[in-house]
Amino acid sequence: MTLSATQNISLEGAVAEAEDRFVAANPESLKAWQEACASMPGGNTRTVLYFDPYPLTLVRGEEAVVHDADGHSYVDFLGEYTCGLLGHSNAIVKAALEKKLQDGINMGGPGIHDAAFAAALCNRFPTLERVRFCNSGTEANLLALNTARAWTGRDIIMVFEGGYHGSGLSFPPGGSNFGLPFETVVCPYNNMEVARSLITRHEDELAAVLIEPMLGSGGCVTANVDFLEMLQAETKACGALFIFDEVMTSRLSPGGLQKKLGLEPDLTTLGKYLGGGMSFGALGGRADIMDRFDPRHPDAWMHAGTFNNNVLTMAAGLAAVSEVLTDEALNRVNALGDRLRDHLNEVANKADAPINITGDGSLMTFHFDFGNPDLLKLLQLDLIAAGQYIARRGMVVLSLPMTEADTDGLVDAFAEFVDTRAGLLAG
Ligand SMILES: Cc1ncc(COP(=O)(O)O)c(C=O)c1O
């Protein structure tokens, strides 16, 4: 990346110049996006994939690399927002999928991999005594909340500022009329006093406390363990269910973040990479609760879903969990993430740059002290120009095929950003 001296004059000017550079480098992505705008609002069908001036159209991926429509290659630190843990086209998962394509799909009966995949998940996550599959993390959380309401006969759900549990399941300040109509109370994350008083105030009406044990899209903010322990104890005391959304965080140790932190939620929601890259969601937890889904139960809860046991997810998920996502592989990628985060923070500290990188293991997020979204935009556009693909929100996600050479490449590109943009970062 060669930057002209004018780029440090103003943040506005630097962003405009970075955008011009992006547009000049990406005419094919521009064309694809403009064509998409004719039939999809803003050319988009998944909000988080949009960034301005327009997103890159990705055409191919292998291992930890993605290629765009204009022929550039990037080290993929967006990692499909954590779903891409296995990297692109893992050979074991690919073979499992090819076999299923030969055998036939959409057959309308229990498949040969469903039970083995369920057992593999129950073995991996100790609090999962039973599990049910669905197709996304959003669905898994919807199912969890309805389960809690049906189990307790209560309606209020406690959630947290900055939490994200899926489309229609986020709780922005000031509320939203686009959310699912659950009765919610929203508590500041990691705030013991407020959480305790909200639980006490609603103890007879509270169905569940739903929490990410580390905020994922909310900025990779880790939870204080004593905060989670308090929530676990208070929910137990008042008869509400304690639900961990581990859609993102389950990768942070072989038994999920709950195992690493020593927590035992009643229910856990899963998603993303555990389906081996296919559409996936799951709800699991205590047998006494989950067994209410048993269709032989006289008052069984109805949970249908055409694709709940779709053969491609079952086969890819089973292959991924039993053959690829070994303890060793997960420990390695999380250690690589810890090393990367340390190095990025060292770069920022050494340069006295107002940037902090938070997170745990293979998940992290850049935060600028001034909270100006243009700084995140500039960072992302500069890193893209340097061959590093990251999310506009500043989130960085590692995948199994990554090496120290890959993560050192991101550190170098970040160091160049901090150096070249020093004038803009001074305040
Ligand atoms: C913590 C968390 N829960 C739930 C979801 C929703 O999952 P999905 O996008 O598969 O519906 C996400 C997605 O990013 C997530 O990060």
The ligand as an ORCA input file, in Angstrom:
! r2SCAN-3c Opt
* xyz 0 1
  C     -24.298    -14.883     19.175
  C     -25.164    -15.091     17.972
  N     -26.363    -15.652     18.125
  C     -27.171    -15.891     17.071
  C     -26.796    -15.533     15.800
  C     -27.722    -15.776     14.658
  O     -27.254    -16.832     13.886
  P     -27.740    -16.977     12.371
  O     -27.110    -15.858     11.616
  O     -27.244    -18.333     11.963
  O     -29.227    -16.890     12.380
  C     -25.555    -14.947     15.592
  C     -25.120    -14.561     14.244
  O     -24.168    -13.870     14.022
  C     -24.723    -14.700     16.709
  O     -23.527    -14.118     16.574
*
